[in-house]
C-alpha cells in the first residue's frame, strides 16, 4: 500500500470519524435537548407534586377540622339526647302524676255525686217532713184558734152570764 493509498484510507477513516463525531454531537445535542425537556417536565412534575403536597396538607387540615367538628356535633347530639331522655322521663312522670290525679279526681267526683244524691234524698225527705209538719201545725193552729175562740166566748158568756156552745 502506498502512501497515497494510506493517506486516502486515513482520510476515509478521518471522514468516517468526522461523521461519527458529527453524528455523536448531533445525538449529544438531541440528548441534551431531551434532557432539558425532561428536566423541565421533571420541574413541572415536581411543581405539581409540591402543589399536591400543599393541597394534601390543606385537605388533611380540613379533615382534621371536620373531625373536630364531627366530635363537637357528636357531643352536642349526646347532650341533646340526654336532654330528650330527661324530658321524656319528666313527661312520663307528669303523665303518671296526672293519671293518678285524674283517678283521684274521678273518685272524689263519684263520692261527691253520691253525697249529692244523699243530700237530694235528705232534702226531699225533709221537705216531705216539713210539709207534713206544716199540715200538722196548721191543723193544730186551727184547733188552738177554735179553742181560743171558745175560751173567749166562754169568758164573754160568764161575764154576761150565758151558756156557750162547746167547740166542735
C-alpha positions as CSV (number, residue, x, y, z in Angstrom):
1,X,0.0,0.0,0.0
2,X,1.3,3.3,-1.0
3,X,1.4,6.4,0.9
4,X,-1.3,7.9,-1.2
5,X,-3.5,4.9,-0.6
6,X,-2.7,5.1,3.1
7,X,-3.5,8.8,3.0
8,X,-6.8,8.1,1.2
9,X,-7.5,5.4,3.7
10,X,-6.7,7.7,6.6
11,X,-8.8,10.4,5.0
12,X,-11.6,7.9,4.6
13,X,-11.2,6.9,8.2
14,X,-11.0,10.6,9.2
15,X,-14.1,11.3,7.2
16,X,-15.8,8.4,9.0
17,X,-14.6,9.6,12.4
18,X,-15.8,13.1,11.4
19,X,-19.2,11.8,10.5
20,X,-19.2,9.8,13.7
21,X,-18.3,12.9,15.7
22,X,-21.0,14.9,13.9
23,X,-23.5,12.2,14.5
24,X,-22.3,11.9,18.1
25,X,-22.6,15.7,18.5
26,X,-26.0,15.7,17.0
27,X,-27.0,12.8,19.2
28,X,-25.5,14.6,22.2
29,X,-27.4,17.8,21.3
30,X,-30.6,15.8,20.8
31,X,-29.9,14.0,24.1
32,X,-29.2,17.4,25.8
33,X,-32.5,18.8,24.3
34,X,-34.4,15.8,25.6
35,X,-32.6,16.0,28.9
36,X,-33.5,19.7,29.1
37,X,-37.1,18.8,28.2
38,X,-37.1,16.0,30.8
39,X,-35.7,18.5,33.3
40,X,-38.4,20.9,32.5
41,X,-41.0,18.2,32.7
42,X,-39.4,17.0,36.0
43,X,-39.5,20.5,37.3
44,X,-43.2,20.8,36.3
45,X,-43.9,17.4,37.8
46,X,-42.1,18.5,41.0
47,X,-44.1,21.7,41.0
48,X,-47.3,19.6,40.6
49,X,-46.1,17.3,43.4
50,X,-45.4,20.3,45.6
51,X,-48.9,21.7,44.8
52,X,-50.4,18.3,45.5
53,X,-48.5,18.1,48.8
54,X,-49.8,21.6,49.7
55,X,-53.3,20.5,48.7
56,X,-52.9,17.3,50.6
57,X,-51.8,19.3,53.7
58,X,-54.8,21.6,53.3
59,X,-57.1,18.6,52.8
60,X,-55.6,16.9,55.9
61,X,-56.1,20.2,57.8
62,X,-59.7,20.4,56.6
63,X,-60.2,16.7,57.5
64,X,-58.8,17.4,61.0
65,X,-61.1,20.4,61.4
66,X,-64.0,18.3,60.1
67,X,-63.1,15.6,62.6
68,X,-63.1,18.2,65.4
69,X,-66.5,19.5,64.2
70,X,-67.9,16.0,64.0
71,X,-66.7,15.3,67.5
72,X,-68.3,18.6,68.7
73,X,-71.6,17.7,66.9
74,X,-71.4,14.2,68.4
75,X,-71.1,15.8,71.9
76,X,-74.0,18.2,71.1
77,X,-76.0,15.2,69.9
78,X,-75.2,13.4,73.1
79,X,-76.2,16.4,75.1
80,X,-79.5,16.8,73.2
81,X,-80.1,13.1,73.5
82,X,-79.6,13.4,77.3
83,X,-82.0,16.3,77.4
84,X,-84.6,14.4,75.3
85,X,-84.2,11.4,77.6
86,X,-84.7,13.7,80.7
87,X,-87.7,15.4,79.0
88,X,-89.3,12.0,78.2
89,X,-88.7,10.8,81.8
90,X,-90.1,14.0,83.2
91,X,-93.0,13.9,80.8
92,X,-93.7,10.3,81.8
93,X,-93.7,11.3,85.5
94,X,-96.1,14.2,84.8
95,X,-98.4,11.8,82.8
96,X,-98.3,9.3,85.6
97,X,-98.9,12.0,88.2
98,X,-101.7,13.5,86.1
99,X,-103.2,10.0,85.7
100,X,-103.2,9.4,89.4
101,X,-104.7,12.9,90.0
102,X,-107.4,12.1,87.4
103,X,-108.2,8.8,89.1
104,X,-108.3,10.7,92.5
105,X,-110.5,13.4,91.0
106,X,-112.8,10.7,89.5
107,X,-113.0,9.0,92.9
108,X,-113.8,12.3,94.6
109,X,-116.3,13.2,91.9
110,X,-118.1,9.8,92.4
111,X,-118.1,10.4,96.2
112,X,-119.4,13.9,95.6
113,X,-122.1,12.6,93.3
114,X,-123.1,10.0,95.9
115,X,-123.1,12.8,98.6
116,X,-125.3,15.0,96.3
117,X,-127.7,12.1,95.8
118,X,-127.9,11.5,99.6
119,X,-128.4,15.3,100.1
120,X,-131.1,15.3,97.5
121,X,-132.9,12.4,99.2
122,X,-132.4,14.1,102.6
123,X,-133.8,17.3,101.2
124,X,-136.8,15.6,99.7
125,X,-137.4,13.7,103.0
126,X,-137.0,16.9,105.0
127,X,-139.3,18.7,102.5
128,X,-141.9,16.0,102.9
129,X,-141.5,16.1,106.7
130,X,-141.7,19.9,106.6
131,X,-144.9,19.7,104.5
132,X,-146.3,17.2,107.0
133,X,-145.2,19.5,109.8
134,X,-146.9,22.4,108.1
135,X,-150.1,20.4,107.8
136,X,-150.0,19.2,111.4
137,X,-149.0,22.6,112.6
138,X,-151.8,24.2,110.5
139,X,-154.4,21.8,111.9
140,X,-153.1,22.3,115.5
141,X,-153.2,26.1,115.0
142,X,-156.8,25.8,113.7
143,X,-157.7,23.8,116.8
144,X,-155.9,26.3,119.1
145,X,-157.8,29.0,117.3
146,X,-161.1,27.3,117.8
147,X,-160.2,26.6,121.5
148,X,-159.3,30.3,121.9
149,X,-162.5,31.4,120.3
150,X,-164.4,29.0,122.5
151,X,-162.5,30.3,125.6
152,X,-163.1,33.9,124.6
153,X,-166.7,33.2,124.1
154,X,-166.8,31.4,127.4
155,X,-165.3,34.2,129.1
156,X,-167.6,36.6,127.4
157,X,-170.7,34.5,128.4
158,X,-169.5,34.2,132.0
159,X,-169.2,37.9,132.1
160,X,-172.7,38.1,130.6
161,X,-174.0,35.0,132.4
162,X,-174.9,32.8,129.4
163,X,-174.3,29.2,128.2
164,X,-171.8,28.9,125.4
165,X,-171.7,26.1,122.8
166,X,-168.8,23.7,123.2
167,X,-166.2,23.7,120.4
168,X,-166.5,21.1,117.8
